[in-house]
Amino acid sequence: MSQWTASVSAAHLARLLEPRPLAGRGGRRLPAYRGLADGIRLLVLEGRVQVAARLPAERELALALGVSRTTVAAAYEALRAEGFARSRRGAGSWTAIPEGHVLPSRSLEPLPPDAAGSAIDLGTAALPAPEPWLTRAMEGALADLPAYAATHGDFPAGLPVLREAIADRYTARGVPTMPEQIMVTTGAMGAIGAAARRLAGLGERVAVESPSYANVLELFRETGSRLVPVALREGLGGWDMDAWRRVLRDAAPRMAYVMPDFHNPTGTLVGDDERRDLVEAARAAGTVVVADETMAELVLDGEESGVRPMAAFDRGGTVMTVGSASKAMWAGLRIGWVRGTPDVVRGLVSARAYLDLGSPVIDQLAVAWLLRGGGWEQALAARRRRAAECRDDLVAALRQQVPDWEFTVPRGGMTMWVRTGDVSGSRVAVAGERLGVRVPSGPRFGVDGAFESYVRIPFTVSGPLALEAAARLARAADLVRSGGGADSEGTGLFVA
């Protein structure tokens, strides 16, 4: 398989650089080459230009920017000296991350409830269970259990009653679905893992949004997949369809993983037109789109998101949909599912025979009880109210405590993507843990070390606790500015 290298055109790079200020601190005007080098470096660290992307030729970029070729040459030389570019005679220059820049590799792990102490844990986007509905669901599941206890208990495709309930819910959302199109999994990660094993083995290319969900990126790395990042538009702007078409055409990835509904970490909600365009482009390229809908029902402003599921635009086998009860209900309810064509589902079920065989029967019965009139809508409404309260309180607290931090407030989901002003988000995370607030840094959600100037903040605390969390983050930022925020190895990376 040939190596695929991304490239960034001179015109596209010029557009990305256009709004970047070229003045230094205090209004001091930077030399033109320095401003250009800093702009490219920031684009790499923010993930808007991917690592290992071929840079335009000096003459082409000079023409696009209206500067001299000498300016571009000096900027490239400065980037090489700092480790943000590499060159080879006859092959050009491409973006890089400096040697010694340690990338986060572990997944996002919650603190044990009895170990958190006085720490405020913003590392996990999860809320307590909605009660009394969870308890009622478990009681209903126990009442239904005797009929299943009389069997062997192995249901690799999932309990028929739950597969039917999930299929009915898709049909109600405008995507006609049969139970044979559903496989129940152990959480959404089980569903994505099943899709990855089927589609994205060792060396296969997988296109992913950049940033993307940290634990899924790690899953793909563990399977040996080759990640191809595609940058999201800034400010919850959705997908860059020109970039997606270019990647699908040139890289021909076997699989694309996207989260179109209240994306984790950014909260982005992608519109119908972009969904339709991506499905059509993927179908033409022979790429299977795995659409993660785990956040789809967490609409925090209004009753509905106003968009259709990705599968509604699929004319046959391009889209596999992943769903889960873990975000909509409770993280401890480890029930997810895959929706696909019947033959795809049969293949997934067959492959499961040598993996986990199936998901816990009692949890499946609880989710089925909720979906079949036992309180799913009421529990979801309570979950939405709680998440919206946390979001609004955190937004107010951040605006008060760290007014220079930048973010766009999402309409739904559980997370917000926050640019940390003039300090490293990674170092803020390290300093914050020392001060009793735990938050994941931006590089966890990128490929090859991007997003250094971001943190992800979930909607999990409210009231005085939200204000205290923001105050501790503000003190962490002050600590970083004073030079005391680096970790012992100088990497500035948060380790969960």
URURBEL-V941125 format. One record per residue. N is the residue number from 1. SS is DSSP state (H for helix, E for strand, L for the rest). NEAR is the number of other ideal C-beta (glycine too) atoms within 12 Angstrom. Layout:
n = [N	N]
ss = [SS	SS]
near = [NEAR	NEAR]
This chain:
n = [1	2	3	4	5	6	7	8	9	10	11	12	13	14	15	16	17	18	19	20	21	22	23	24	25	26	27	28	29	30	31	32	33	34	35	36	37	38	39	40	41	42	43	44	45	46	47	48	49	50	51	52	53	54	55	56	57	58	59	60	61	62	63	64	65	66	67	68	69	70	71	72	73	74	75	76	77	78	79	80	81	82	83	84	85	86	87	88	89	90	91	92	93	94	95	96	97	98	99	100	101	102	103	104	105	106	107	108	109	110	111	112	113	114	115	116	117	118	119	120	121	122	123	124	125	126	127	128	129	130	131	132	133	134	135	136	137	138	139	140	141	142	143	144	145	146	147	148	149	150	151	152	153	154	155	156	157	158	159	160	161	162	163	164	165	166	167	168	169	170	171	172	173	174	175	176	177	178	179	180	181	182	183	184	185	186	187	188	189	190	191	192	193	194	195	196	197	198	199	200	201	202	203	204	205	206	207	208	209	210	211	212	213	214	215	216	217	218	219	220	221	222	223	224	225	226	227	228	229	230	231	232	233	234	235	236	237	238	239	240	241	242	243	244	245	246	247	248	249	250	251	252	253	254	255	256	257	258	259	260	261	262	263	264	265	266	267	268	269	270	271	272	273	274	275	276	277	278	279	280	281	282	283	284	285	286	287	288	289	290	291	292	293	294	295	296	297	298	299	300	301	302	303	304	305	306	307	308	309	310	311	312	313	314	315	316	317	318	319	320	321	322	323	324	325	326	327	328	329	330	331	332	333	334	335	336	337	338	339	340	341	342	343	344	345	346	347	348	349	350	351	352	353	354	355	356	357	358	359	360	361	362	363	364	365	366	367	368	369	370	371	372	373	374	375	376	377	378	379	380	381	382	383	384	385	386	387	388	389	390	391	392	393	394	395	396	397	398	399	400	401	402	403	404	405	406	407	408	409	410	411	412	413	414	415	416	417	418	419	420	421	422	423	424	425	426	427	428	429	430	431	432	433	434	435	436	437	438	439	440	441	442	443	444	445	446	447	448	449	450	451	452	453	454	455	456	457	458	459	460	461	462	463	464	465	466	467	468	469	470	471	472	473	474	475	476	477	478	479	480	481	482	483	484	485	486	487	488	489	490	491	492	493	494	495	496]
ss = [L	L	L	L	L	L	E	L	L	H	H	H	H	H	H	H	H	H	L	L	L	L	E	L	H	H	H	L	E	L	L	H	H	H	H	H	H	H	H	H	H	H	H	H	H	L	L	L	L	L	L	L	L	E	L	L	L	H	H	H	H	H	H	H	H	L	L	L	H	H	H	H	H	H	H	H	H	H	H	H	H	H	L	L	E	E	E	E	L	L	L	E	E	E	E	L	L	L	L	L	L	L	L	L	L	L	L	L	L	L	L	L	L	L	L	L	L	L	L	E	E	E	L	L	L	L	L	L	L	L	L	L	H	H	H	H	H	H	H	H	H	H	H	H	H	H	H	H	H	L	L	L	L	L	L	L	L	L	L	H	H	H	H	H	H	H	H	H	H	H	H	H	L	L	L	L	L	L	H	H	H	E	E	E	E	L	H	H	H	H	H	H	H	H	H	H	H	H	H	L	L	L	L	L	E	E	E	E	E	E	L	L	L	H	H	H	H	H	H	H	H	H	L	L	L	E	E	E	E	E	E	E	L	L	L	L	L	L	E	L	H	H	H	H	H	H	H	H	H	H	L	L	L	L	E	E	E	E	L	L	L	L	L	L	L	L	L	L	L	L	L	H	H	H	H	H	H	H	H	H	H	H	H	H	H	L	L	E	E	E	E	E	L	L	L	L	L	L	E	L	L	L	L	L	L	L	L	L	L	H	H	H	H	L	L	L	L	L	E	E	E	E	E	E	H	H	H	H	L	L	L	L	L	L	L	E	E	E	E	L	L	H	H	H	H	H	H	H	H	H	H	H	H	H	L	L	L	L	L	L	H	H	H	H	H	H	H	H	H	H	H	H	H	H	L	H	H	H	H	H	H	H	H	H	H	H	H	H	H	H	H	H	H	H	H	H	H	H	H	H	H	L	L	L	L	E	L	L	L	L	L	E	L	L	E	E	E	E	E	L	L	L	L	L	H	H	H	H	H	H	H	H	H	H	L	L	E	E	E	E	E	H	H	H	H	L	L	L	L	L	L	L	L	E	E	E	E	E	L	L	L	L	H	H	H	H	H	H	H	H	H	H	H	H	H	H	H	H	H	H	H	L	L	L	L	L	L	L	L	L	L	L	L	L	L	L]
near = [13	10	13	25	24	33	27	37	23	26	17	26	35	26	23	33	34	17	14	23	16	25	16	14	11	7	9	12	13	22	19	26	29	24	27	42	35	27	36	39	36	30	38	43	38	36	42	39	43	43	40	29	42	30	43	34	24	28	19	24	36	26	20	26	31	16	27	18	24	17	27	37	26	23	39	35	22	27	35	24	19	24	21	38	37	26	22	13	7	6	13	23	34	30	43	32	33	25	11	13	27	23	30	37	18	20	23	36	21	25	23	12	14	7	12	21	12	15	25	34	32	47	38	35	40	37	34	21	26	32	19	16	32	33	21	23	38	30	20	27	33	20	18	26	24	13	16	25	15	10	14	11	19	18	29	28	36	43	39	23	29	41	36	26	34	46	36	24	35	33	21	16	26	17	29	17	32	20	27	23	36	47	47	50	49	31	37	41	35	37	45	46	33	41	45	39	31	31	35	36	21	17	18	29	37	41	46	47	46	48	46	43	41	37	36	43	42	29	33	40	26	22	28	17	34	31	42	42	43	43	41	40	27	25	18	26	20	33	41	29	27	22	37	40	24	27	38	36	20	24	34	25	39	32	40	48	51	46	49	48	43	42	45	47	49	46	43	40	35	42	24	23	17	31	37	28	27	42	39	24	32	40	22	17	27	20	38	38	47	51	44	45	49	43	42	40	34	44	30	34	22	12	14	19	31	16	29	29	36	44	38	26	31	31	15	15	24	34	42	45	50	46	48	41	45	37	45	43	44	32	31	24	39	29	47	40	49	52	46	43	26	23	16	30	37	21	24	39	32	19	26	30	16	10	21	25	23	28	41	30	32	28	37	42	38	42	47	41	36	40	40	25	16	28	28	33	22	21	34	29	22	26	42	35	22	29	41	28	23	35	38	24	27	42	30	21	35	37	22	20	27	39	16	21	33	23	32	24	29	39	28	42	45	44	47	42	47	43	35	40	26	20	38	38	48	43	38	50	48	36	37	43	34	24	29	24	43	40	50	46	52	42	42	42	46	45	42	36	41	45	47	42	38	42	50	46	51	41	43	37	39	28	17	13	25	32	25	26	41	39	24	35	46	31	26	43	39	25	28	34	23	14	14	21	34	24	26	12	13	17	26	37	34	41	26	27]
